[in-house]
Amino acid sequence: MKAATVAPGQIWIKRAILEMGGKDATLVADDADVDSAVEGVAAAAFGFQGQKCSACSRAIVDEKIYDAFLAKLVKRTRAITVGPPSDRKVFMGPVINERAFKTTMEYIEVGRAEGRIVAGGEPGPSDGWYVKPTVVADVDPKARLAQEEIFAPVLAVIKCRGFEDGLRIVNDTEYGLTGAVYTASDARIEEARRRFHVGNLYINRKCTGALVGAHPFGGFNMSGTDSKAGGRDYLLLFTQGKAIAEKIT
């Protein structure tokens, strides 16, 4: 890492603002607006081909509404158009390059072993690095698909046994970038505010879409240094604080 390399004559520590990975989750409680949650998850998981650090890669859904949510999510995902982004009717373009395509297809194969592919799971149009938006259901919280950042349009859907279990699952990765919670309960919203351990938490909306300059952005744990781009502390990281004391006689 260049920031760790000491150059000749360097007598200061280089400032490093780190933005790293994520395994962002959306927690859908049993009292959530299912249609709104489905739309938010689909947009956050498959917008920009899932190639955003804030993209939703885990949907953690209460067992009481799991089947209904999954059925609607599958229908919504299958309606997503894949093709050249120059076509305004297309929602999802190709992944960034051949390497990303190959890695994505490898993870889809992992998904076949770790869960149940209910949408996508195959390449898109043949004239580019296209992958159909993929939903893998019944994924174990400790599975690779639930723990490793894929950075692609692959979503793991995980069943939880109530809100408490859902919070446990959302926090059970090495990352802590963004997250979302869908619930009609003020008490649950307050609980999520306190215990959903991410740098950017969204209530009853998708977990992507922070605007630099308006919505400070940055994550916890292995997601980065939480320097909050767009926040007041961002510029302070480039300054040095000096404390001065004087004895008055």
C-alpha positions as CSV (number, residue, x, y, z in Angstrom):
1,M,0.0,0.0,0.0
2,K,1.5,3.3,-1.1
3,A,0.3,5.2,2.0
4,A,2.4,2.8,4.1
5,T,5.6,3.4,2.1
6,V,7.9,5.9,3.7
7,A,9.6,8.1,1.1
8,P,13.1,9.7,1.5
9,G,12.8,12.8,3.6
10,Q,9.2,11.9,4.8
11,I,8.8,12.9,8.4
12,W,5.0,12.7,8.7
13,I,2.4,9.9,8.5
14,K,0.5,10.0,5.2
15,R,-3.2,10.5,5.6
16,A,-5.2,7.5,4.3
17,I,-9.0,7.6,3.8
18,L,-10.0,4.0,3.1
19,E,-13.2,2.9,1.4
20,M,-13.2,-0.8,1.1
21,G,-15.7,-3.6,0.7
22,G,-19.2,-4.3,1.9
23,K,-21.7,-7.1,2.3
24,D,-24.7,-4.9,2.7
25,A,-28.0,-6.2,4.0
26,T,-31.6,-5.3,3.9
27,L,-33.7,-6.6,6.9
28,V,-37.3,-7.1,6.1
29,A,-39.5,-7.4,9.2
30,D,-42.8,-9.3,9.4
31,D,-44.7,-6.0,9.5
32,A,-43.0,-4.4,6.5
33,D,-44.6,-3.1,3.4
34,V,-43.6,-6.1,1.2
35,D,-44.1,-4.4,-2.1
36,S,-41.9,-1.4,-1.0
37,A,-39.3,-3.8,0.4
38,V,-39.1,-5.8,-2.8
39,E,-38.7,-2.7,-4.9
40,G,-36.0,-1.4,-2.7
41,V,-34.1,-4.6,-2.6
42,A,-34.3,-5.1,-6.4
43,A,-33.1,-1.5,-7.1
44,A,-30.2,-1.7,-4.6
45,A,-29.1,-5.2,-5.6
46,F,-29.2,-4.8,-9.4
47,G,-28.7,-1.1,-10.0
48,F,-25.3,-0.6,-11.7
49,Q,-25.1,-4.4,-12.1
50,G,-24.6,-4.7,-8.3
51,Q,-21.2,-3.1,-8.8
52,K,-21.5,-0.6,-6.0
53,C,-19.9,-0.8,-2.6
54,S,-23.3,0.0,-1.1
55,A,-25.3,-2.5,-3.2
56,C,-27.7,-4.8,-1.4
57,S,-26.2,-8.3,-1.5
58,R,-28.2,-9.9,1.3
59,A,-31.9,-9.8,1.9
60,I,-32.7,-11.0,5.4
61,V,-36.4,-11.7,5.6
62,D,-38.7,-12.8,8.5
63,E,-39.9,-16.3,8.1
64,K,-43.5,-15.2,8.4
65,I,-43.4,-13.3,5.1
66,Y,-40.4,-15.0,3.5
67,D,-42.4,-16.9,0.8
68,A,-44.5,-13.9,-0.2
69,F,-41.5,-11.7,-0.3
70,L,-39.5,-14.2,-2.4
71,A,-42.3,-14.7,-4.9
72,K,-42.7,-11.0,-5.5
73,L,-38.9,-10.5,-5.7
74,V,-38.5,-13.2,-8.3
75,K,-41.2,-11.7,-10.4
76,R,-39.6,-8.2,-10.1
77,T,-36.2,-9.5,-10.9
78,R,-37.3,-11.4,-14.0
79,A,-38.8,-8.2,-15.3
80,I,-35.4,-6.4,-15.3
81,T,-34.1,-5.8,-18.8
82,V,-30.5,-6.6,-19.5
83,G,-28.6,-5.2,-22.5
84,P,-26.6,-2.2,-23.9
85,P,-26.9,0.7,-21.5
86,S,-27.2,3.0,-24.6
87,D,-30.8,1.7,-24.8
88,R,-32.9,3.7,-22.4
89,K,-35.3,0.8,-21.9
90,V,-32.5,-1.2,-20.4
91,F,-32.1,-1.2,-16.6
92,M,-29.0,-3.4,-16.3
93,G,-25.9,-3.3,-18.5
94,P,-22.8,-5.6,-18.5
95,V,-20.4,-6.1,-15.6
96,I,-17.2,-4.2,-16.0
97,N,-14.9,-6.7,-17.7
98,E,-14.2,-10.3,-18.5
99,R,-12.6,-11.0,-15.1
100,A,-15.7,-9.7,-13.3
101,F,-17.9,-11.8,-15.6
102,K,-15.9,-15.0,-14.8
103,T,-15.9,-14.3,-11.1
104,T,-19.6,-13.6,-11.1
105,M,-20.3,-16.9,-12.8
106,E,-18.1,-18.7,-10.4
107,Y,-20.1,-17.3,-7.5
108,I,-23.3,-18.3,-9.2
109,E,-22.0,-21.9,-9.2
110,V,-21.3,-21.5,-5.5
111,G,-24.8,-20.3,-5.1
112,R,-26.2,-23.5,-6.7
113,A,-24.5,-25.5,-4.0
114,E,-25.3,-23.2,-1.1
115,G,-28.9,-22.3,-1.9
116,R,-31.6,-22.4,-4.5
117,I,-31.4,-20.2,-7.6
118,V,-34.9,-18.8,-8.2
119,A,-34.1,-16.1,-10.8
120,G,-31.2,-15.6,-13.3
121,G,-28.1,-17.7,-12.8
122,E,-26.9,-17.5,-16.4
123,P,-25.3,-15.0,-18.8
124,G,-27.3,-12.4,-20.6
125,P,-26.9,-11.3,-24.3
126,S,-23.9,-12.9,-25.9
127,D,-22.2,-9.7,-27.2
128,G,-20.8,-8.5,-23.9
129,W,-20.1,-9.4,-20.3
130,Y,-23.7,-9.6,-19.4
131,V,-25.1,-11.6,-16.4
132,K,-28.8,-11.9,-15.7
133,P,-29.8,-10.5,-12.2
134,T,-29.6,-13.5,-10.0
135,V,-31.5,-14.4,-6.8
136,V,-30.3,-17.3,-4.6
137,A,-32.8,-18.3,-1.9
138,D,-32.4,-20.3,1.3
139,V,-28.8,-19.2,1.9
140,D,-27.3,-20.0,5.3
141,P,-26.0,-16.9,7.1
142,K,-22.5,-18.4,7.3
143,A,-22.3,-19.5,3.7
144,R,-19.8,-17.9,1.3
145,L,-22.6,-16.2,-0.6
146,A,-23.6,-14.5,2.6
147,Q,-20.1,-13.5,3.8
148,E,-18.0,-12.7,0.8
149,E,-18.3,-9.5,-1.3
150,I,-19.2,-10.5,-4.9
151,F,-19.6,-7.0,-6.4
152,A,-22.0,-8.3,-9.0
153,P,-25.8,-8.8,-9.6
154,V,-26.1,-11.7,-7.2
155,L,-28.4,-11.5,-4.2
156,A,-28.5,-14.0,-1.3
157,V,-31.9,-14.3,0.4
158,I,-31.8,-15.4,4.0
159,K,-34.6,-16.4,6.3
160,C,-34.6,-15.2,9.9
161,R,-36.6,-16.1,12.9
162,G,-37.9,-12.7,13.9
163,F,-36.4,-9.2,14.2
164,E,-33.8,-10.1,16.9
165,D,-32.5,-13.0,14.8
166,G,-32.4,-10.7,11.8
167,L,-30.3,-8.1,13.6
168,R,-27.9,-10.8,14.6
169,I,-27.5,-12.0,11.0
170,V,-27.1,-8.5,9.5
171,N,-24.2,-7.8,11.9
172,D,-22.5,-11.2,11.3
173,T,-20.0,-10.3,8.7
174,E,-16.6,-8.5,8.8
175,Y,-18.1,-5.5,7.0
176,G,-20.3,-2.6,8.0
177,L,-20.9,-0.2,5.2
178,T,-24.6,0.2,4.4
179,G,-27.9,-1.4,5.4
180,A,-31.6,-1.0,5.3
181,V,-34.5,-2.0,7.4
182,Y,-38.2,-2.2,6.4
183,T,-40.7,-2.2,9.3
184,A,-43.8,-0.3,10.4
185,S,-42.7,-0.4,14.1
186,D,-41.2,2.7,15.7
187,A,-39.7,0.5,18.4
188,R,-38.0,-1.7,15.8
189,I,-36.7,1.4,13.9
190,E,-35.2,2.7,17.2
191,E,-33.7,-0.8,17.8
192,A,-32.2,-0.8,14.3
193,R,-30.7,2.7,14.9
194,R,-28.9,1.4,17.9
195,R,-27.9,-2.0,16.9
196,F,-27.7,-2.3,13.0
197,H,-23.9,-1.8,12.9
198,V,-23.3,0.0,9.6
199,G,-22.0,3.5,8.7
200,N,-25.1,4.3,6.6
201,L,-28.5,3.0,7.7
202,Y,-31.6,3.5,5.7
203,I,-35.1,3.2,7.1
204,N,-37.9,1.9,4.8
205,R,-35.9,2.7,1.7
206,K,-33.1,1.1,-0.3
207,C,-29.6,0.9,1.0
208,T,-28.0,2.9,-1.9
209,G,-28.2,6.4,-3.1
210,A,-26.1,8.6,-0.7
211,L,-25.3,12.0,-2.2
212,V,-21.8,13.3,-1.5
213,G,-22.2,16.8,0.0
214,A,-25.6,16.1,1.3
215,H,-25.5,12.6,2.9
216,P,-22.1,11.7,4.6
217,F,-21.0,8.2,3.6
218,G,-18.5,5.8,5.1
219,G,-18.5,2.4,6.8
220,F,-17.4,0.5,9.9
221,N,-15.2,-2.5,10.4
222,M,-13.5,-3.8,7.2
223,S,-15.6,-1.5,5.1
224,G,-13.3,1.5,5.7
225,T,-12.1,4.2,8.1
226,D,-15.6,5.7,8.5
227,S,-14.2,9.1,7.3
228,K,-17.7,10.0,6.1
229,A,-17.2,11.6,2.7
230,G,-19.4,14.6,2.6
231,G,-19.2,15.1,6.4
232,R,-17.3,17.7,8.5
233,D,-14.7,15.3,9.7
234,Y,-13.6,14.5,6.1
235,L,-11.5,17.6,5.6
236,L,-10.2,17.5,9.2
237,L,-8.3,14.3,8.3
238,F,-6.0,16.4,6.1
239,T,-5.2,18.9,8.9
240,Q,-3.1,18.7,12.1
241,G,-4.4,19.7,15.5
242,K,-2.1,21.7,17.7
243,A,-2.8,22.2,21.5
244,I,-1.1,25.2,23.1
245,A,-0.9,26.0,26.8
246,E,0.6,29.1,28.4
247,K,1.4,29.7,32.0
248,I,0.3,33.2,33.0
249,T,2.4,34.8,35.8
